[in-house]
Amino acid sequence: ADSLQVGPVGMLLRDPERLVVYPNPTTDGWVMIDVPDGGRLQLKGVQTIAGENVPVRTENRRQGLRVQLPTTTGTYVLLFHIDGRPVIKRVVRR
């Protein structure tokens, strides 16, 4: 799965419907992040698959965010909080 959240005992739980990230993979580096049920979304950081933090550009949207990933191709991990709960999404940049 490419969507996880940390549950009350620190275990990772799947939460695939709550957060929608598209297009995935992305060729131009831009991805849209939607929260269909209107939850409060915060982007906490973006990392390479190796765990290095990378800078990104963000734009607010009505239902979420628009994020521009770095120009380097690879897999990125997007770290979010939805209503205060952590959620992780993977995105491929081609």
C-alpha positions as CSV (number, residue, x, y, z in Angstrom):
1,A,0.0,0.0,0.0
2,D,1.1,3.6,-0.5
3,S,-0.9,5.2,2.3
4,L,-0.2,4.7,6.0
5,Q,-1.1,6.4,9.2
6,V,0.2,5.8,12.7
7,G,-2.4,4.3,15.0
8,P,-2.8,4.8,18.8
9,V,-0.2,2.2,19.7
10,G,2.4,3.3,17.1
11,M,1.4,0.7,14.5
12,L,1.1,1.8,10.9
13,L,-2.5,1.5,9.6
14,R,-3.7,1.7,6.0
15,D,-5.9,4.7,5.2
16,P,-6.0,4.6,1.3
17,E,-9.4,6.4,0.8
18,R,-8.8,9.4,3.1
19,L,-6.1,11.1,1.0
20,V,-5.9,11.2,-2.8
21,V,-2.6,11.9,-4.5
22,Y,-2.5,12.2,-8.3
23,P,-1.1,11.9,-10.8
24,N,1.2,9.1,-9.5
25,P,3.6,8.7,-11.2
26,T,4.1,12.4,-12.2
27,T,6.2,13.5,-15.1
28,D,6.2,17.2,-14.5
29,G,6.7,17.0,-10.8
30,W,3.4,18.5,-9.8
31,V,0.9,16.4,-7.7
32,M,-2.5,17.2,-6.3
33,I,-3.4,16.2,-2.8
34,D,-7.1,16.0,-2.1
35,V,-8.9,15.3,1.2
36,P,-12.3,14.2,0.0
37,D,-14.1,14.5,3.4
38,G,-12.7,18.0,4.1
39,G,-10.3,17.1,6.8
40,R,-7.6,19.6,7.9
41,L,-4.5,18.8,5.8
42,Q,-0.9,19.8,6.7
43,L,2.2,18.9,4.7
44,K,4.8,18.1,7.3
45,G,7.7,17.3,4.9
46,V,8.9,15.5,1.8
47,Q,11.7,13.1,1.8
48,T,13.6,10.9,-0.7
49,I,13.2,7.2,-0.3
50,A,16.5,7.3,1.5
51,G,15.1,9.6,4.1
52,E,16.7,12.9,3.1
53,N,14.5,16.0,3.5
54,V,13.9,17.9,0.2
55,P,12.4,21.4,-0.4
56,V,9.2,21.6,-2.3
57,R,6.8,24.3,-3.6
58,T,3.2,24.1,-2.3
59,E,0.0,25.9,-3.3
60,N,-3.2,25.7,-1.4
61,R,-6.3,24.4,-3.2
62,R,-9.9,24.2,-2.1
63,Q,-9.8,20.5,-1.2
64,G,-6.1,20.2,-0.4
65,L,-2.7,21.1,-1.8
66,R,-0.7,21.2,-5.0
67,V,2.9,20.2,-4.5
68,Q,5.9,20.5,-6.9
69,L,8.5,17.8,-6.3
70,P,12.2,18.3,-7.0
71,T,13.4,17.8,-10.6
72,T,15.3,14.7,-9.7
73,T,13.5,11.5,-10.7
74,G,12.8,8.9,-8.0
75,T,10.4,7.9,-5.3
76,Y,9.4,10.6,-2.7
77,V,7.7,10.2,0.6
78,L,5.1,12.9,1.5
79,L,4.5,13.3,5.2
80,F,1.1,14.7,6.2
81,H,-1.1,15.3,9.1
82,I,-4.9,15.0,8.6
83,D,-6.8,16.4,11.5
84,G,-3.6,15.9,13.6
85,R,-3.0,12.3,12.6
86,P,0.1,11.4,10.6
87,V,-0.3,9.9,7.1
88,I,2.4,8.9,4.6
89,K,2.1,8.8,0.8
90,R,4.7,7.7,-1.8
91,V,4.9,9.4,-5.1
92,V,7.1,8.5,-8.1
93,R,8.7,11.4,-10.1
94,R,9.6,10.4,-13.6
